[in-house]
Amino acid sequence: MNAISTINRNHSRGRTECGGPNPIDAHVGARVRLRRTLLGMSQEKLGEALGLSFQQVQKYERGGNRVGASRLFDLSRILDVPVSFFFDDMNADVKASSPAALSAGTAPESAAVGADPMAQRETLDLVRAYYRITDPAIRRRVADLAKALGDSCSGEG
């Protein structure tokens, strides 16, 4: 198979020109991982609930395998979010990277999913710890402290 037919085959399957996952699939996978992690659910547990192996869950989360409509429906029920959650916070470049846009050659070249701070483990650990604080007054003080520290580090305030 020559390079041109490989590129055309990749585009018809929604992959990027270099054969990587479509940025939309990667975004959906990142949102699956975000919600699963926020719930404190392992890949194994999610896989069991879906009737899949944890390796398959890993492939979905990386965007390596596409999540079909019926599987997306199952994920939304298991993770207790609307289907639209998986498409929230998608930037314009990623939105413009649909398989049709890739095939037509109109997708932006820099459509990779960026380093979303909400998808980082440190952020997720912090959010989980925050919500384990049962006293609302203490939780509010922790939030105020974090804001004050962030403002002092960025030169604001």
Order of alpha helices (4+ residues) and beta strands (2+ residues): alpha-alpha-alpha-alpha-alpha-alpha-alpha-alpha-alpha
